[in-house]
């Protein structure tokens, strides 16, 4: 009966959930917004850099409480709460464009994004079969990547065509409200509620499970590589390939385009093949692309390597997330909160990269990325062996 629900009405319910992943991608506007905010308020580099870090702070603080609250409110209601928080965050800069209001908006954006990242994957498990969860999560990451790639373009068009870059906020607020209305109007069968209530300590105790701990660290390193790539590519192109500042800025665009393609292709592959088998192959592809960068100094060749590395990285997050949730499906809410907490890895790896770069030069950036990727390769081999056991 549950299977029939997930293959019939579940197909229609999956559409607004996937649209929720697009809203999840709004957080990637933070890089573009920081560029404009720094100029508007004449912020120092340190003050401006604090804006993106606020996003990752909330992943560490709010993720596990979200997993606990989700068990009480229900997954669909929790996602609706996250959409409401996101809408407020998008409206705030238009109501009052002051430094305090912008910092408050970024904080709300981080909270809203943490909640939706913790609640949306479990909600997806309400409407898809367990064996299709990882491929569906990769499809969601594809939708999120589309938003990430579009954000700089939307902000640029708002600035050039409409004369005000801040118009991106009401545009995104409107999209968020559409997403909330669509999901609210879509029937989604509520998950079974366990008799025992989840606690903060109970969520953390799941890390005592070696497999859950492995996937937690996998997400930590995967997000660290993701953010680290975006941090390092412009620096590497500028210092190794001798590109000017504007030309070097093309690097992250290539990375996002490849990630979008990789997520889409990965969703199709994972619909047919086990994520445990694909995990080590994905890490290996990312290693090949990243290692090759060390031997090249021509910009086009380096960007080709970035493209290959991004294809490998693009599905590791979704695979680790899906494998963890399928391991203990009865603890999906708590595991989701725990896995989202690991996104704080995006605030850990880049500072390490900066320190190593200072000691070793631009190649130090690549060495840190490779250390993370080799760990992920080992993790993929571990997941593959666990699947056979």
RAQUINOR-V808267 format. One record per backbone hydrogen bond with DSSP energy under -1.0 kcal/mol. NH is the residue of the N-H (numbers start at 1). CO is the residue of the C=O. Records with the same first field share a line. If there is no record, write none. Layout:
# RAQUINOR-V808267
NH=CO + CO
This chain:
# RAQUINOR-V808267
5=1
6=2
7=3
8=4
10=5
11=8
13=9
14=10
17=13
18=14
19=15
20=16
23=19
24=20
25=21
26=23
27=24
28=25
29=26
30=27
33=29
34=30
35=31
36=32
37=33
38=34
39=35
40=36
41=37
43=38
48=44
49=45
51=48
53=49
54=50
55=52
56=52
57=53
58=54
60=56
61=57
62=58
66=62
67=63
68=64
69=65
70=66
72=69
73=69
74=70
78=74
79=75
80=76
81=77
82=78
83=79
84=80
85=81
86=82
87=83
88=84
89=85
90=86
91=87
92=88
94=91
95=91
96=92
98=96
102=98
103=99
104=100
105=101
106=102
107=103
108=104
109=105
110=106
111=107
112=108
113=109
114=110
115=111
116=112
117=113
118=114
119=115
120=116
123=119
124=120
125=121
126=123
127=124
132=129
133=130
136=132
137=133
138=134
139=135
140=136
141=137
142=138
143=139
144=140
145=141
146=142
147=143
148=144
149=145
150=146
151=147
154=150
155=151
156=152
157=153
158=154
159=155
160=156
161=157
162=157
164=158
167=164
168=165
169=166
171=167
172=168
173=169
174=170
175=171
176=172
177=173
178=174
179=175
180=176
181=177
182=178
183=179
184=180
185=181
203=199
204=200
205=201
206=203
207=204
208=205
209=206
213=209
214=210
215=211
216=212
217=213
218=214
219=215
220=216
221=217
222=218
223=219
224=220
225=221
226=222
227=223
228=224
229=225
230=226
231=227
232=228
233=229
236=232
237=233
238=234
239=235
240=236
241=236
243=237
248=244
249=245
250=247
251=248
254=250
255=251
256=252
257=253
258=254
259=255
260=256
261=257
262=258
263=259
264=260
265=261
266=262
267=263
268=264
269=265
270=266
272=269
273=269
278=274
279=275
282=278
283=279
284=280
285=281
286=282
287=283
288=284
289=285
290=286
291=287
292=288
294=291
295=292
296=293
302=298
303=299
304=300
305=301
306=302
307=303
308=304
309=305
310=306
311=307
312=308
313=309
314=310
316=313
319=315
320=316
321=317
322=318
323=319
324=320
325=321
326=322
327=323
328=324
331=328
332=329
335=331
336=332
337=333
338=334
339=335
340=336
341=337
342=338
343=340
344=341
345=342
346=343
347=344
348=345
349=345
352=348
353=349
354=350
355=351
356=352
357=353
358=354
359=355
360=356
361=357
364=361
365=362
367=363
368=364
369=365
370=366
371=367
372=368
373=369
374=370
375=371
376=372
377=373
378=374
379=375
380=376
381=377
382=378
383=379
384=380
385=381
386=382
387=383
388=384
389=385
